[in-house]
């Protein structure tokens, strides 16, 4: 793909690219927005260095790609409910994203994408891994693809967040989605299960569900499907939740890693037959 307004440098053949020649905190032209969109579709996650994202600029950049989504799990920062603070230091008991996941796949309409900006990072450590769920699907055997065709699974936030926050009065989202989803832009098939949220395959016994999900979760984490991003101060990452998973590595305690994230609204995932779960 040829780009006129940005420079795109792939990191691996299957996932991840660094984008140069653009200030994402400033107003963009229609051509710049289209080329960023195209780069995201091609590379699944794209990275920007040496950026300065104030809250309004962060939100403006996200809105070029859709309506911003409010988190169904945590509150946004004061005055900017669309922005979630991402911060870890010597007092942290956990960090967000420490398990492989697709952001809030537990929602009936999970976020299309997320944009994380980190202004402060540790001198070493704190990398993020991203994995292509296109590659994960394509690497399955034909018999496994046939088995999963048309199946759905439950994505439930309750078990995960109960471990972190304990029992509270908060009700966490739960939804059923196709195990193999079709990307609405590229029309490619991607696996859509993850170890943080996916708890049960619909319509099969618990032992069968546990066995198949155990295999799929391990399969999705194959290093051959991954790219590893080493953060520097004032870097940003923009990933497509519909076809990727990510894992934030917490190997830098008690050092500080700090920034903010926004998410862009998505739609209800649909499978290879064009149907959504429960439709």
C-alpha positions as CSV (number, residue, x, y, z in Angstrom):
1,X,0.0,0.0,0.0
2,X,1.3,3.5,-0.9
3,X,0.9,6.3,1.5
4,X,1.3,10.0,0.6
5,X,1.0,11.8,4.0
6,X,2.5,9.4,6.4
7,X,5.5,7.0,6.5
8,X,4.6,3.4,7.5
9,X,7.4,1.0,8.7
10,X,6.1,-2.5,9.4
11,X,7.6,-4.2,12.5
12,X,6.6,-7.8,11.6
13,X,5.1,-9.2,8.4
14,X,1.8,-9.9,10.1
15,X,1.1,-7.3,12.7
16,X,2.4,-3.9,13.9
17,X,3.8,-0.8,12.2
18,X,5.4,2.5,13.3
19,X,3.9,5.6,11.8
20,X,6.0,8.7,11.1
21,X,5.4,12.2,9.7
22,X,2.2,13.0,11.6
23,X,1.3,14.9,14.7
24,X,-1.8,13.1,16.0
25,X,-2.4,15.7,18.7
26,X,-3.1,18.3,16.0
27,X,-6.0,18.6,13.6
28,X,-5.6,16.2,10.6
29,X,-6.6,16.4,7.0
30,X,-9.1,14.0,5.5
31,X,-6.2,12.3,3.6
32,X,-4.2,11.8,6.8
33,X,-7.2,10.3,8.6
34,X,-7.8,7.9,5.7
35,X,-4.2,6.8,5.6
36,X,-4.1,6.2,9.3
37,X,-7.3,4.2,8.9
38,X,-5.8,2.2,6.1
39,X,-2.6,1.6,8.0
40,X,-4.6,0.3,11.0
41,X,-6.6,-2.1,8.7
42,X,-3.4,-3.4,7.2
43,X,-1.2,-3.7,10.3
44,X,-3.8,-4.2,13.2
45,X,-1.8,-2.0,15.6
46,X,0.1,1.1,14.8
47,X,2.6,3.1,16.9
48,X,3.5,6.7,17.1
49,X,6.6,8.2,18.7
50,X,7.4,11.7,20.0
51,X,3.7,12.8,20.4
52,X,2.2,15.3,22.8
53,X,-1.4,14.3,23.5
54,X,-3.4,16.7,25.7
55,X,-6.9,15.5,26.6
56,X,-8.7,17.4,23.9
57,X,-6.2,16.4,21.2
58,X,-6.4,12.8,22.4
59,X,-10.2,12.8,22.0
60,X,-10.1,14.7,18.7
61,X,-7.8,12.1,17.2
62,X,-10.1,9.2,18.4
63,X,-13.2,10.9,17.0
64,X,-11.7,10.8,13.5
65,X,-12.4,7.1,13.6
66,X,-15.8,7.0,15.4
67,X,-17.7,7.9,18.4
68,X,-15.8,7.6,21.7
69,X,-16.9,4.9,24.1
70,X,-17.3,5.2,27.9
71,X,-15.7,2.4,29.9
72,X,-18.3,0.0,31.4
73,X,-15.8,-1.0,34.1
74,X,-13.9,2.1,35.4
75,X,-14.6,5.8,35.5
76,X,-12.9,8.4,33.3
77,X,-10.8,11.3,34.5
78,X,-12.5,14.4,35.9
79,X,-13.8,16.6,33.1
80,X,-13.1,14.0,30.4
81,X,-15.2,10.9,31.1
82,X,-14.0,9.3,27.8
83,X,-10.4,9.2,29.0
84,X,-9.3,6.5,31.4
85,X,-6.1,7.1,33.4
86,X,-3.6,4.3,33.0
87,X,-1.1,4.5,35.9
88,X,1.1,2.1,37.9
89,X,3.7,2.9,40.6
90,X,5.1,1.5,43.8
91,X,1.6,1.5,45.4
92,X,-0.1,-0.5,42.6
93,X,-1.6,-3.9,43.5
94,X,-2.4,-4.7,39.9
95,X,-2.1,-3.2,36.4
96,X,-4.7,-3.0,33.6
97,X,-4.1,-5.5,30.8
98,X,-1.9,-8.0,32.6
99,X,-3.8,-10.9,30.9
100,X,-4.2,-11.5,27.2
101,X,-7.5,-9.8,26.1
102,X,-9.4,-7.8,23.6
103,X,-10.7,-4.6,25.3
104,X,-14.1,-5.1,26.9
105,X,-15.1,-8.1,24.7
106,X,-17.6,-8.6,27.5
107,X,-19.7,-5.7,26.2
108,X,-22.6,-6.4,23.8
109,X,-20.9,-4.0,21.4
110,X,-17.2,-4.1,22.2
111,X,-14.9,-1.1,21.4
112,X,-13.7,-1.1,17.8
113,X,-10.3,0.2,18.8
114,X,-8.3,1.8,21.6
115,X,-5.6,4.5,21.7
116,X,-3.2,4.5,24.6
117,X,-0.8,7.4,25.2
118,X,2.0,7.0,27.7
119,X,3.9,10.2,28.7
120,X,5.9,8.4,31.5
121,X,7.5,5.0,31.1
122,X,10.2,3.0,33.0
123,X,13.7,3.1,31.6
124,X,13.4,-0.7,31.0
125,X,10.4,-3.0,31.0
126,X,6.7,-2.2,30.5
127,X,6.5,-3.5,27.0
128,X,3.1,-4.4,25.4
129,X,2.6,-7.6,23.3
130,X,0.0,-7.6,20.6
131,X,-1.2,-10.7,18.7
132,X,-3.0,-11.1,15.4
133,X,-6.2,-13.1,15.6
134,X,-6.3,-13.3,11.8
135,X,-3.1,-15.3,12.1
136,X,-4.4,-17.3,15.0
137,X,-7.5,-18.3,13.0
138,X,-5.6,-19.1,9.8
139,X,-3.2,-21.4,11.7
140,X,-6.0,-23.7,12.9
141,X,-6.5,-27.0,11.3
142,X,-9.4,-27.3,8.8
143,X,-11.1,-29.7,11.2
144,X,-10.9,-27.2,14.1
145,X,-12.2,-24.4,11.8
146,X,-15.1,-26.6,10.9
147,X,-15.8,-27.4,14.5
148,X,-15.8,-23.7,15.5
149,X,-17.9,-22.5,12.6
150,X,-21.1,-20.9,13.9
151,X,-20.3,-21.4,17.6
152,X,-20.6,-18.7,20.2
153,X,-19.0,-18.1,23.6
154,X,-19.7,-16.1,26.7
155,X,-17.5,-13.1,27.6
156,X,-18.0,-12.3,31.2
157,X,-16.2,-9.5,33.2
158,X,-17.4,-10.6,36.6
159,X,-14.9,-13.4,37.4
160,X,-11.9,-11.3,36.3
161,X,-12.8,-8.1,38.2
162,X,-14.0,-9.9,41.3
163,X,-10.4,-11.2,41.6
164,X,-9.2,-7.6,41.5
165,X,-11.9,-5.6,43.4
166,X,-13.5,-8.3,45.5
167,X,-17.2,-8.6,45.9
168,X,-18.9,-5.2,45.2
169,X,-22.4,-4.0,44.3
170,X,-21.2,-3.2,40.7
171,X,-22.8,-5.2,37.9
172,X,-20.2,-6.1,35.2
173,X,-21.2,-6.7,31.5
174,X,-21.6,-10.1,30.0
175,X,-22.2,-11.0,26.3
176,X,-22.2,-13.9,23.9
177,X,-20.2,-13.5,20.7
178,X,-19.2,-15.6,17.7
179,X,-15.9,-17.5,18.3
180,X,-14.9,-16.8,14.7
181,X,-15.9,-13.2,13.8
182,X,-15.7,-11.4,10.5
183,X,-14.0,-8.1,10.4
184,X,-16.5,-5.5,9.1
185,X,-13.8,-3.6,7.1
186,X,-11.4,-6.2,5.8
187,X,-13.9,-9.1,5.8
188,X,-11.2,-11.4,7.1
189,X,-12.0,-14.1,9.7
190,X,-10.5,-13.7,13.2
191,X,-10.6,-15.8,16.4
192,X,-12.6,-13.9,19.0
193,X,-11.9,-15.5,22.4
194,X,-9.5,-14.3,25.1
195,X,-8.4,-15.6,28.5
196,X,-9.4,-12.5,30.4
197,X,-13.1,-12.5,29.5
198,X,-14.1,-15.6,27.6
199,X,-15.5,-18.1,30.2
200,X,-17.7,-20.7,28.4
201,X,-18.6,-22.0,25.0
202,X,-22.3,-22.0,24.4
203,X,-24.1,-25.3,23.7
204,X,-21.5,-27.8,24.9
205,X,-20.6,-29.4,28.2
206,X,-18.4,-27.6,30.7
207,X,-15.5,-30.1,30.3
208,X,-15.7,-29.8,26.5
209,X,-15.8,-26.0,26.8
210,X,-12.9,-25.9,29.2
211,X,-10.8,-28.1,27.0
212,X,-11.4,-26.2,23.8
213,X,-11.0,-22.7,25.4
214,X,-7.8,-23.9,27.1
215,X,-6.5,-24.9,23.7
216,X,-7.6,-21.7,22.0
217,X,-6.3,-19.4,24.7
218,X,-2.8,-21.0,24.5
219,X,-3.0,-21.0,20.7
220,X,-3.8,-17.3,20.5
221,X,-0.6,-16.6,22.5
222,X,1.8,-18.2,20.0
223,X,4.8,-15.9,19.6
224,X,4.6,-16.3,15.8
225,X,1.4,-14.2,15.8
226,X,2.9,-11.4,17.9
227,X,4.6,-8.0,17.9
228,X,6.3,-6.5,20.9
229,X,6.3,-2.7,21.4
230,X,8.9,-1.1,23.5
231,X,7.5,2.1,24.8
232,X,9.4,5.4,25.0
233,X,8.1,8.6,26.7
234,X,5.3,10.3,24.7
235,X,4.5,7.3,22.5
236,X,1.0,6.2,21.5
237,X,-0.5,2.9,20.3
238,X,-3.7,2.5,18.3
239,X,-5.0,-1.1,18.0
240,X,-8.0,-2.8,16.4
241,X,-9.8,-4.8,19.1
242,X,-11.8,-6.7,16.4
243,X,-8.8,-8.7,15.2
244,X,-6.1,-8.4,17.9
245,X,-5.4,-9.2,21.5
246,X,-2.8,-7.5,23.7
247,X,-0.9,-8.1,27.0
248,X,0.7,-5.4,29.2
249,X,3.8,-6.8,30.9
250,X,4.2,-5.7,34.5
251,X,7.9,-6.3,35.0
252,X,8.8,-2.8,36.1
253,X,7.5,-2.6,39.7
254,X,8.0,-0.3,41.6
255,X,8.7,2.1,38.7
256,X,6.1,4.5,37.2
257,X,4.3,3.9,33.9
258,X,1.6,6.5,33.3
259,X,-0.7,7.9,30.6
260,X,-4.2,7.7,29.3
261,X,-6.5,5.7,27.0
262,X,-9.6,6.3,25.0
263,X,-11.7,3.7,23.2
264,X,-13.8,4.0,20.0
265,X,-17.3,2.5,19.9
266,X,-17.7,-0.6,17.9
267,X,-20.6,-2.8,16.8
268,X,-22.0,-6.2,17.7
269,X,-19.6,-8.9,16.3
270,X,-21.0,-11.1,13.6
271,X,-19.9,-14.6,12.5
272,X,-19.3,-16.2,9.1
273,X,-23.0,-16.7,8.5
274,X,-23.6,-13.0,9.0
275,X,-25.4,-13.5,12.3
276,X,-24.6,-12.1,15.7
277,X,-24.9,-14.2,18.9
278,X,-28.5,-14.4,20.0
279,X,-29.8,-13.0,16.7
